[in-house]
Amino acid sequence: MTKKSAKDDQPASYDAAVAELEALIASLESGQLPLEDLLNQHQRGAALLKYCRERLQAVEQQVKLLDDDGAVKPWPST
């Protein structure tokens, strides 16, 4: 069996990553998977979550707010 490269594992978009993550969560919550599949899906979910967080951070860096004086300021972090 050949391993996929990290680039092959990247979702097509943020929305695709969220959809895949939601499907993984449903599958994990079903309780019907063998232990090895649970581990693999958990690892995939962690990678998707990391991807989503990185994409959100990148967008936050690009989004700027205007304050009351019309000056540009960075998006506040949570």
Phi and psi in radians as a Rosetta constraint file:
Dihedral C 1 N 2 CA 2 C 2 CIRCULARHARMONIC -1.661 0.35
Dihedral N 2 CA 2 C 2 N 3 CIRCULARHARMONIC 2.518 0.35
Dihedral C 2 N 3 CA 3 C 3 CIRCULARHARMONIC -1.497 0.35
Dihedral N 3 CA 3 C 3 N 4 CIRCULARHARMONIC 2.526 0.35
Dihedral C 3 N 4 CA 4 C 4 CIRCULARHARMONIC -1.353 0.35
Dihedral N 4 CA 4 C 4 N 5 CIRCULARHARMONIC 2.579 0.35
Dihedral C 4 N 5 CA 5 C 5 CIRCULARHARMONIC -1.322 0.35
Dihedral N 5 CA 5 C 5 N 6 CIRCULARHARMONIC 2.858 0.35
Dihedral C 5 N 6 CA 6 C 6 CIRCULARHARMONIC -1.049 0.35
Dihedral N 6 CA 6 C 6 N 7 CIRCULARHARMONIC -0.604 0.35
Dihedral C 6 N 7 CA 7 C 7 CIRCULARHARMONIC -1.141 0.35
Dihedral N 7 CA 7 C 7 N 8 CIRCULARHARMONIC -0.658 0.35
Dihedral C 7 N 8 CA 8 C 8 CIRCULARHARMONIC -1.164 0.35
Dihedral N 8 CA 8 C 8 N 9 CIRCULARHARMONIC -0.479 0.35
Dihedral C 8 N 9 CA 9 C 9 CIRCULARHARMONIC -1.463 0.35
Dihedral N 9 CA 9 C 9 N 10 CIRCULARHARMONIC -0.147 0.35
Dihedral C 9 N 10 CA 10 C 10 CIRCULARHARMONIC -1.237 0.35
Dihedral N 10 CA 10 C 10 N 11 CIRCULARHARMONIC 2.353 0.35
Dihedral C 10 N 11 CA 11 C 11 CIRCULARHARMONIC -1.178 0.35
Dihedral N 11 CA 11 C 11 N 12 CIRCULARHARMONIC 2.766 0.35
Dihedral C 11 N 12 CA 12 C 12 CIRCULARHARMONIC -1.200 0.35
Dihedral N 12 CA 12 C 12 N 13 CIRCULARHARMONIC -0.507 0.35
Dihedral C 12 N 13 CA 13 C 13 CIRCULARHARMONIC -2.799 0.35
Dihedral N 13 CA 13 C 13 N 14 CIRCULARHARMONIC 3.018 0.35
Dihedral C 13 N 14 CA 14 C 14 CIRCULARHARMONIC -1.051 0.35
Dihedral N 14 CA 14 C 14 N 15 CIRCULARHARMONIC -0.795 0.35
Dihedral C 14 N 15 CA 15 C 15 CIRCULARHARMONIC -1.074 0.35
Dihedral N 15 CA 15 C 15 N 16 CIRCULARHARMONIC -0.678 0.35
Dihedral C 15 N 16 CA 16 C 16 CIRCULARHARMONIC -1.148 0.35
Dihedral N 16 CA 16 C 16 N 17 CIRCULARHARMONIC -0.675 0.35
Dihedral C 16 N 17 CA 17 C 17 CIRCULARHARMONIC -1.132 0.35
Dihedral N 17 CA 17 C 17 N 18 CIRCULARHARMONIC -0.761 0.35
Dihedral C 17 N 18 CA 18 C 18 CIRCULARHARMONIC -1.107 0.35
Dihedral N 18 CA 18 C 18 N 19 CIRCULARHARMONIC -0.752 0.35
Dihedral C 18 N 19 CA 19 C 19 CIRCULARHARMONIC -1.088 0.35
Dihedral N 19 CA 19 C 19 N 20 CIRCULARHARMONIC -0.768 0.35
Dihedral C 19 N 20 CA 20 C 20 CIRCULARHARMONIC -1.148 0.35
Dihedral N 20 CA 20 C 20 N 21 CIRCULARHARMONIC -0.690 0.35
Dihedral C 20 N 21 CA 21 C 21 CIRCULARHARMONIC -1.101 0.35
Dihedral N 21 CA 21 C 21 N 22 CIRCULARHARMONIC -0.739 0.35
Dihedral C 21 N 22 CA 22 C 22 CIRCULARHARMONIC -1.088 0.35
Dihedral N 22 CA 22 C 22 N 23 CIRCULARHARMONIC -0.709 0.35
Dihedral C 22 N 23 CA 23 C 23 CIRCULARHARMONIC -1.151 0.35
Dihedral N 23 CA 23 C 23 N 24 CIRCULARHARMONIC -0.688 0.35
Dihedral C 23 N 24 CA 24 C 24 CIRCULARHARMONIC -1.116 0.35
Dihedral N 24 CA 24 C 24 N 25 CIRCULARHARMONIC -0.737 0.35
Dihedral C 24 N 25 CA 25 C 25 CIRCULARHARMONIC -1.072 0.35
Dihedral N 25 CA 25 C 25 N 26 CIRCULARHARMONIC -0.780 0.35
Dihedral C 25 N 26 CA 26 C 26 CIRCULARHARMONIC -1.065 0.35
Dihedral N 26 CA 26 C 26 N 27 CIRCULARHARMONIC -0.721 0.35
Dihedral C 26 N 27 CA 27 C 27 CIRCULARHARMONIC -1.150 0.35
Dihedral N 27 CA 27 C 27 N 28 CIRCULARHARMONIC -0.758 0.35
Dihedral C 27 N 28 CA 28 C 28 CIRCULARHARMONIC -1.124 0.35
Dihedral N 28 CA 28 C 28 N 29 CIRCULARHARMONIC -0.702 0.35
Dihedral C 28 N 29 CA 29 C 29 CIRCULARHARMONIC -1.254 0.35
Dihedral N 29 CA 29 C 29 N 30 CIRCULARHARMONIC -0.322 0.35
Dihedral C 29 N 30 CA 30 C 30 CIRCULARHARMONIC -1.171 0.35
Dihedral N 30 CA 30 C 30 N 31 CIRCULARHARMONIC -0.477 0.35
Dihedral C 30 N 31 CA 31 C 31 CIRCULARHARMONIC 1.272 0.35
Dihedral N 31 CA 31 C 31 N 32 CIRCULARHARMONIC 0.264 0.35
Dihedral C 31 N 32 CA 32 C 32 CIRCULARHARMONIC -1.830 0.35
Dihedral N 32 CA 32 C 32 N 33 CIRCULARHARMONIC 0.136 0.35
Dihedral C 32 N 33 CA 33 C 33 CIRCULARHARMONIC -1.730 0.35
Dihedral N 33 CA 33 C 33 N 34 CIRCULARHARMONIC 2.542 0.35
Dihedral C 33 N 34 CA 34 C 34 CIRCULARHARMONIC -1.137 0.35
Dihedral N 34 CA 34 C 34 N 35 CIRCULARHARMONIC 2.753 0.35
Dihedral C 34 N 35 CA 35 C 35 CIRCULARHARMONIC -0.948 0.35
Dihedral N 35 CA 35 C 35 N 36 CIRCULARHARMONIC -0.772 0.35
Dihedral C 35 N 36 CA 36 C 36 CIRCULARHARMONIC -1.100 0.35
Dihedral N 36 CA 36 C 36 N 37 CIRCULARHARMONIC -0.719 0.35
Dihedral C 36 N 37 CA 37 C 37 CIRCULARHARMONIC -1.151 0.35
Dihedral N 37 CA 37 C 37 N 38 CIRCULARHARMONIC -0.655 0.35
Dihedral C 37 N 38 CA 38 C 38 CIRCULARHARMONIC -1.035 0.35
Dihedral N 38 CA 38 C 38 N 39 CIRCULARHARMONIC -0.795 0.35
Dihedral C 38 N 39 CA 39 C 39 CIRCULARHARMONIC -1.097 0.35
Dihedral N 39 CA 39 C 39 N 40 CIRCULARHARMONIC -0.801 0.35
Dihedral C 39 N 40 CA 40 C 40 CIRCULARHARMONIC -1.088 0.35
Dihedral N 40 CA 40 C 40 N 41 CIRCULARHARMONIC -0.738 0.35
Dihedral C 40 N 41 CA 41 C 41 CIRCULARHARMONIC -1.233 0.35
Dihedral N 41 CA 41 C 41 N 42 CIRCULARHARMONIC -0.602 0.35
Dihedral C 41 N 42 CA 42 C 42 CIRCULARHARMONIC -1.098 0.35
Dihedral N 42 CA 42 C 42 N 43 CIRCULARHARMONIC -0.771 0.35
Dihedral C 42 N 43 CA 43 C 43 CIRCULARHARMONIC -1.115 0.35
Dihedral N 43 CA 43 C 43 N 44 CIRCULARHARMONIC -0.729 0.35
Dihedral C 43 N 44 CA 44 C 44 CIRCULARHARMONIC -1.110 0.35
Dihedral N 44 CA 44 C 44 N 45 CIRCULARHARMONIC -0.731 0.35
Dihedral C 44 N 45 CA 45 C 45 CIRCULARHARMONIC -1.069 0.35
Dihedral N 45 CA 45 C 45 N 46 CIRCULARHARMONIC -0.726 0.35
Dihedral C 45 N 46 CA 46 C 46 CIRCULARHARMONIC -1.096 0.35
Dihedral N 46 CA 46 C 46 N 47 CIRCULARHARMONIC -0.700 0.35
Dihedral C 46 N 47 CA 47 C 47 CIRCULARHARMONIC -1.163 0.35
Dihedral N 47 CA 47 C 47 N 48 CIRCULARHARMONIC -0.707 0.35
Dihedral C 47 N 48 CA 48 C 48 CIRCULARHARMONIC -1.146 0.35
Dihedral N 48 CA 48 C 48 N 49 CIRCULARHARMONIC -0.715 0.35
Dihedral C 48 N 49 CA 49 C 49 CIRCULARHARMONIC -1.082 0.35
Dihedral N 49 CA 49 C 49 N 50 CIRCULARHARMONIC -0.738 0.35
Dihedral C 49 N 50 CA 50 C 50 CIRCULARHARMONIC -1.074 0.35
Dihedral N 50 CA 50 C 50 N 51 CIRCULARHARMONIC -0.783 0.35
Dihedral C 50 N 51 CA 51 C 51 CIRCULARHARMONIC -1.029 0.35
Dihedral N 51 CA 51 C 51 N 52 CIRCULARHARMONIC -0.823 0.35
Dihedral C 51 N 52 CA 52 C 52 CIRCULARHARMONIC -1.091 0.35
Dihedral N 52 CA 52 C 52 N 53 CIRCULARHARMONIC -0.765 0.35
Dihedral C 52 N 53 CA 53 C 53 CIRCULARHARMONIC -1.083 0.35
Dihedral N 53 CA 53 C 53 N 54 CIRCULARHARMONIC -0.729 0.35
Dihedral C 53 N 54 CA 54 C 54 CIRCULARHARMONIC -1.123 0.35
Dihedral N 54 CA 54 C 54 N 55 CIRCULARHARMONIC -0.727 0.35
Dihedral C 54 N 55 CA 55 C 55 CIRCULARHARMONIC -1.127 0.35
Dihedral N 55 CA 55 C 55 N 56 CIRCULARHARMONIC -0.748 0.35
Dihedral C 55 N 56 CA 56 C 56 CIRCULARHARMONIC -1.095 0.35
Dihedral N 56 CA 56 C 56 N 57 CIRCULARHARMONIC -0.710 0.35
Dihedral C 56 N 57 CA 57 C 57 CIRCULARHARMONIC -1.090 0.35
Dihedral N 57 CA 57 C 57 N 58 CIRCULARHARMONIC -0.729 0.35
Dihedral C 57 N 58 CA 58 C 58 CIRCULARHARMONIC -1.091 0.35
Dihedral N 58 CA 58 C 58 N 59 CIRCULARHARMONIC -0.732 0.35
Dihedral C 58 N 59 CA 59 C 59 CIRCULARHARMONIC -1.162 0.35
Dihedral N 59 CA 59 C 59 N 60 CIRCULARHARMONIC -0.749 0.35
Dihedral C 59 N 60 CA 60 C 60 CIRCULARHARMONIC -1.037 0.35
Dihedral N 60 CA 60 C 60 N 61 CIRCULARHARMONIC -0.629 0.35
Dihedral C 60 N 61 CA 61 C 61 CIRCULARHARMONIC -1.158 0.35
Dihedral N 61 CA 61 C 61 N 62 CIRCULARHARMONIC -0.514 0.35
Dihedral C 61 N 62 CA 62 C 62 CIRCULARHARMONIC -1.498 0.35
Dihedral N 62 CA 62 C 62 N 63 CIRCULARHARMONIC -0.456 0.35
Dihedral C 62 N 63 CA 63 C 63 CIRCULARHARMONIC -1.434 0.35
Dihedral N 63 CA 63 C 63 N 64 CIRCULARHARMONIC 2.276 0.35
Dihedral C 63 N 64 CA 64 C 64 CIRCULARHARMONIC -2.150 0.35
Dihedral N 64 CA 64 C 64 N 65 CIRCULARHARMONIC 2.605 0.35
Dihedral C 64 N 65 CA 65 C 65 CIRCULARHARMONIC -1.946 0.35
Dihedral N 65 CA 65 C 65 N 66 CIRCULARHARMONIC 2.607 0.35
Dihedral C 65 N 66 CA 66 C 66 CIRCULARHARMONIC -1.697 0.35
Dihedral N 66 CA 66 C 66 N 67 CIRCULARHARMONIC 2.270 0.35
Dihedral C 66 N 67 CA 67 C 67 CIRCULARHARMONIC -1.466 0.35
Dihedral N 67 CA 67 C 67 N 68 CIRCULARHARMONIC -3.075 0.35
Dihedral C 67 N 68 CA 68 C 68 CIRCULARHARMONIC -1.047 0.35
Dihedral N 68 CA 68 C 68 N 69 CIRCULARHARMONIC -0.467 0.35
Dihedral C 68 N 69 CA 69 C 69 CIRCULARHARMONIC -1.553 0.35
Dihedral N 69 CA 69 C 69 N 70 CIRCULARHARMONIC 0.012 0.35
Dihedral C 69 N 70 CA 70 C 70 CIRCULARHARMONIC 1.497 0.35
Dihedral N 70 CA 70 C 70 N 71 CIRCULARHARMONIC 0.128 0.35
Dihedral C 70 N 71 CA 71 C 71 CIRCULARHARMONIC -1.455 0.35
Dihedral N 71 CA 71 C 71 N 72 CIRCULARHARMONIC 2.523 0.35
Dihedral C 71 N 72 CA 72 C 72 CIRCULARHARMONIC -1.415 0.35
Dihedral N 72 CA 72 C 72 N 73 CIRCULARHARMONIC 2.317 0.35
Dihedral C 72 N 73 CA 73 C 73 CIRCULARHARMONIC -2.357 0.35
Dihedral N 73 CA 73 C 73 N 74 CIRCULARHARMONIC 2.731 0.35
Dihedral C 73 N 74 CA 74 C 74 CIRCULARHARMONIC -1.219 0.35
Dihedral N 74 CA 74 C 74 N 75 CIRCULARHARMONIC 2.741 0.35
Dihedral C 74 N 75 CA 75 C 75 CIRCULARHARMONIC -1.125 0.35
Dihedral N 75 CA 75 C 75 N 76 CIRCULARHARMONIC 2.312 0.35
Dihedral C 75 N 76 CA 76 C 76 CIRCULARHARMONIC -1.194 0.35
Dihedral N 76 CA 76 C 76 N 77 CIRCULARHARMONIC 2.415 0.35
Dihedral C 76 N 77 CA 77 C 77 CIRCULARHARMONIC -1.435 0.35
Dihedral N 77 CA 77 C 77 N 78 CIRCULARHARMONIC 2.645 0.35
